[in-house]
Amino acid sequence: MAYIDLKTAKKHLIVDEDFTDDDEYIEMLIAAAEATVSDDICVNLKDLEDGGGKIPSNLLYAICLQIGDYYAHRETVVFGRTMNETPVYRHLIGLYRDYGK
């Protein structure tokens, strides 16, 4: 189950809903971003779900940031610089990271 749906991801990416050429690619990025956030916090996102199957909004935003980074930077090197995640992303995931793992 994806916590971020395609419509939300496209809105975050500022991609018109009618543009469908990248839909499959964006769905792949959603899955990758959710896995990355889960790995980065060392916690399965399912373990953070509330009774309605939702995760904290900070983590939803962190997933959106990852999707945006993946979409905008399809390679790890851009103009000779290595891309790193934003300080905002590190802060958001730090709130939920299990530092014991």
GROMACS elastic network, one bead per residue, 0.5 to 0.9 nm:
[ bonds ]
;  ai    aj funct       b0    kb
    1     4     6  0.89744   500
    2     5     6  0.63338   500
    2    27     6  0.89516   500
    2    30     6  0.73181   500
    2    31     6  0.69024   500
    2    34     6  0.77166   500
    3    30     6  0.85156   500
    3    34     6  0.77425   500
    3    53     6  0.86475   500
    3    54     6  0.71579   500
    3    55     6  0.75544   500
    3    60     6  0.72000   500
    3    63     6  0.87143   500
    4     7     6  0.82655   500
    4     8     6  0.62728   500
    4     9     6  0.65343   500
    4    30     6  0.67919   500
    4    31     6  0.89096   500
    4    34     6  0.84346   500
    4    60     6  0.70359   500
    4    63     6  0.77023   500
    4    64     6  0.76834   500
    5     8     6  0.54232   500
    5     9     6  0.62859   500
    5    10     6  0.87097   500
    5    27     6  0.80630   500
    5    30     6  0.79251   500
    6     9     6  0.50654   500
    6    10     6  0.60521   500
    6    11     6  0.85144   500
    6    23     6  0.72995   500
    6    26     6  0.71456   500
    6    27     6  0.63790   500
    6    30     6  0.79776   500
    7    10     6  0.52307   500
    7    11     6  0.61943   500
    7    12     6  0.86794   500
    7    17     6  0.70237   500
    8    11     6  0.50819   500
    8    12     6  0.61883   500
    8    13     6  0.85824   500
    8    64     6  0.85671   500
    9    12     6  0.50676   500
    9    13     6  0.60972   500
    9    14     6  0.84601   500
    9    15     6  0.84752   500
    9    26     6  0.74314   500
    9    27     6  0.84726   500
    9    30     6  0.75541   500
    9    64     6  0.66817   500
    9    67     6  0.73395   500
    9    68     6  0.82878   500
   10    14     6  0.58848   500
   10    16     6  0.69085   500
   10    17     6  0.67494   500
   10    23     6  0.84720   500
   10    26     6  0.78085   500
   11    15     6  0.60992   500
   11    16     6  0.74284   500
   11    17     6  0.77577   500
   12    15     6  0.77315   500
   12    64     6  0.68174   500
   12    65     6  0.85288   500
   12    67     6  0.86323   500
   12    68     6  0.73552   500
   13    16     6  0.88918   500
   13    64     6  0.84849   500
   13    67     6  0.80056   500
   13    68     6  0.59774   500
   13    71     6  0.78173   500
   13    72     6  0.86626   500
   14    17     6  0.89732   500
   15    18     6  0.84504   500
   15    19     6  0.69777   500
   16    19     6  0.53869   500
   16    20     6  0.83843   500
   17    20     6  0.71100   500
   19    22     6  0.74088   500
   19    23     6  0.80353   500
   20    23     6  0.51515   500
   20    24     6  0.82650   500
   21    24     6  0.76951   500
   21    25     6  0.83851   500
   22    25     6  0.51202   500
   22    26     6  0.59653   500
   22    27     6  0.85506   500
   23    26     6  0.50900   500
   23    27     6  0.61446   500
   23    28     6  0.86391   500
   24    27     6  0.51079   500
   24    28     6  0.63379   500
   24    29     6  0.87672   500
   25    28     6  0.50790   500
   25    29     6  0.63414   500
   25    30     6  0.87626   500
   25    71     6  0.88091   500
   26    30     6  0.61862   500
   26    31     6  0.87492   500
   26    67     6  0.77905   500
   26    71     6  0.75380   500
   27    30     6  0.50153   500
   27    31     6  0.64611   500
   27    32     6  0.86926   500
   28    31     6  0.52545   500
   28    32     6  0.62315   500
   28    33     6  0.86075   500
   29    33     6  0.58913   500
   29    34     6  0.84308   500
   29    66     6  0.83037   500
   29    67     6  0.56974   500
   29    68     6  0.88003   500
   29    70     6  0.67196   500
   29    71     6  0.73871   500
   30    33     6  0.51383   500
   30    34     6  0.61252   500
   30    35     6  0.85723   500
   30    63     6  0.75318   500
   30    64     6  0.80577   500
   30    66     6  0.83856   500
   30    67     6  0.60179   500
   31    34     6  0.52382   500
   31    35     6  0.62094   500
   31    36     6  0.85927   500
   32    35     6  0.51389   500
   32    36     6  0.60804   500
   32    37     6  0.86879   500
   32    66     6  0.85543   500
   32    67     6  0.80227   500
   32    70     6  0.88773   500
   33    37     6  0.61678   500
   33    38     6  0.85277   500
   33    62     6  0.85261   500
   33    63     6  0.54443   500
   33    64     6  0.76914   500
   33    65     6  0.84580   500
   33    66     6  0.53597   500
   33    67     6  0.57051   500
   33    70     6  0.80793   500
   34    37     6  0.52416   500
   34    38     6  0.61770   500
   34    39     6  0.85869   500
   34    45     6  0.81271   500
   34    60     6  0.87411   500
   34    62     6  0.88823   500
   34    63     6  0.58129   500
   34    64     6  0.89700   500
   34    66     6  0.83259   500
   34    67     6  0.87314   500
   35    38     6  0.50850   500
   35    39     6  0.60689   500
   35    40     6  0.84824   500
   35    44     6  0.87724   500
   35    45     6  0.86672   500
   36    39     6  0.50650   500
   36    40     6  0.59423   500
   36    41     6  0.86024   500
   36    63     6  0.82068   500
   36    66     6  0.80563   500
   37    41     6  0.61849   500
   37    42     6  0.83751   500
   37    43     6  0.87465   500
   37    45     6  0.82592   500
   37    59     6  0.75835   500
   37    62     6  0.71877   500
   37    63     6  0.64576   500
   37    66     6  0.81365   500
   37    93     6  0.71199   500
   38    41     6  0.54285   500
   38    42     6  0.59840   500
   38    43     6  0.55639   500
   38    44     6  0.54892   500
   38    45     6  0.57440   500
   38    97     6  0.89307   500
   39    43     6  0.67881   500
   39    44     6  0.77167   500
   40    43     6  0.79879   500
   40    93     6  0.71516   500
   40    94     6  0.87266   500
   40    97     6  0.70992   500
   41    44     6  0.82427   500
   41    45     6  0.89262   500
   41    93     6  0.60317   500
   41    94     6  0.70815   500
   41    95     6  0.86785   500
   41    96     6  0.61236   500
   41    98     6  0.58919   500
   41    99     6  0.79719   500
   41   101     6  0.89990   500
   42    96     6  0.87979   500
   42    97     6  0.61179   500
   42    98     6  0.56616   500
   42    99     6  0.78180   500
   42   100     6  0.88157   500
   42   101     6  0.64303   500
   43    46     6  0.83824   500
   43    47     6  0.70423   500
   43    48     6  0.80357   500
   43    96     6  0.81686   500
   43    97     6  0.70842   500
   43    98     6  0.66290   500
   43   101     6  0.88739   500
   44    47     6  0.54954   500
   44    48     6  0.73706   500
   45    48     6  0.53203   500
   45    49     6  0.67903   500
   45    55     6  0.70893   500
   45    59     6  0.89540   500
   46    49     6  0.52891   500
   46    50     6  0.88860   500
   46    53     6  0.77557   500
   46    54     6  0.86313   500
   46    55     6  0.77956   500
   47    50     6  0.86602   500
   47    55     6  0.88199   500
   48    53     6  0.87464   500
   48    54     6  0.80006   500
   48    55     6  0.57057   500
   48    56     6  0.74085   500
   48    96     6  0.89346   500
   49    52     6  0.72594   500
   49    53     6  0.50185   500
   49    56     6  0.75572   500
   50    53     6  0.54878   500
   50    54     6  0.54843   500
   50    55     6  0.63683   500
   50    56     6  0.82280   500
   51    54     6  0.74583   500
   52    55     6  0.88981   500
   54    57     6  0.85209   500
   55    58     6  0.84497   500
   55    59     6  0.68671   500
   55    60     6  0.70219   500
   56    59     6  0.55360   500
   56    60     6  0.65772   500
   56    61     6  0.89498   500
   57    61     6  0.61776   500
   57    62     6  0.85390   500
   58    61     6  0.51902   500
   58    62     6  0.62511   500
   58    63     6  0.87385   500
   58    92     6  0.57481   500
   58    93     6  0.76598   500
   58    95     6  0.83438   500
   59    63     6  0.61291   500
   59    64     6  0.85392   500
   59    92     6  0.65462   500
   59    93     6  0.65516   500
   59    95     6  0.89431   500
   59    96     6  0.81680   500
   60    63     6  0.51034   500
   60    64     6  0.63048   500
   60    65     6  0.87285   500
   61    65     6  0.61766   500
   61    66     6  0.86473   500
   61    89     6  0.83204   500
   61    92     6  0.79522   500
   62    65     6  0.50307   500
   62    66     6  0.63060   500
   62    67     6  0.86754   500
   62    88     6  0.80927   500
   62    89     6  0.54692   500
   62    90     6  0.84349   500
   62    92     6  0.61860   500
   62    93     6  0.68233   500
   63    66     6  0.51002   500
   63    67     6  0.61977   500
   63    68     6  0.86136   500
   63    89     6  0.86287   500
   64    67     6  0.50045   500
   64    68     6  0.61316   500
   64    69     6  0.85864   500
   65    68     6  0.50616   500
   65    69     6  0.61645   500
   65    70     6  0.85988   500
   65    85     6  0.86389   500
   65    86     6  0.83813   500
   65    88     6  0.87268   500
   65    89     6  0.68268   500
   66    69     6  0.50048   500
   66    70     6  0.60554   500
   66    71     6  0.84547   500
   66    85     6  0.78522   500
   66    89     6  0.79383   500
   67    70     6  0.51355   500
   67    71     6  0.60276   500
   67    72     6  0.85137   500
   68    71     6  0.51057   500
   68    72     6  0.59727   500
   68    73     6  0.82444   500
   69    72     6  0.52924   500
   69    73     6  0.57319   500
   69    74     6  0.81249   500
   69    83     6  0.88921   500
   69    85     6  0.77072   500
   70    73     6  0.53129   500
   70    74     6  0.57322   500
   70    75     6  0.82458   500
   71    74     6  0.59939   500
   72    75     6  0.88580   500
   73    76     6  0.66976   500
   73    77     6  0.80762   500
   73    78     6  0.73098   500
   73    83     6  0.79655   500
   74    77     6  0.87785   500
   74    78     6  0.89935   500
   75    78     6  0.69169   500
   75    83     6  0.87360   500
   76    81     6  0.82367   500
   76    82     6  0.58505   500
   76    83     6  0.57910   500
   76    84     6  0.85298   500
   77    80     6  0.57700   500
   77    81     6  0.53805   500
   77    83     6  0.63075   500
   78    81     6  0.53544   500
   78    82     6  0.65784   500
   78    83     6  0.71118   500
   79    82     6  0.85458   500
   85    88     6  0.82660   500
   85    89     6  0.64608   500
   85    90     6  0.73026   500
   86    89     6  0.52599   500
   86    90     6  0.66313   500
   86    91     6  0.88212   500
   87    90     6  0.50660   500
   87    91     6  0.61574   500
   87    92     6  0.86450   500
   88    91     6  0.50906   500
   88    92     6  0.61738   500
   88    93     6  0.87105   500
   89    92     6  0.51794   500
   89    93     6  0.62556   500
   89    94     6  0.83578   500
   90    93     6  0.54311   500
   90    94     6  0.58656   500
   90    95     6  0.88075   500
   91    94     6  0.50048   500
   91    95     6  0.66167   500
   92    95     6  0.56231   500
   92    96     6  0.75847   500
   93    96     6  0.55159   500
   93    97     6  0.59660   500
   94    97     6  0.50350   500
   94    98     6  0.84531   500
   94    99     6  0.88315   500
   95    98     6  0.89988   500
   96    99     6  0.89803   500
   97   100     6  0.86853   500
   97   101     6  0.88329   500
   98   101     6  0.59270   500
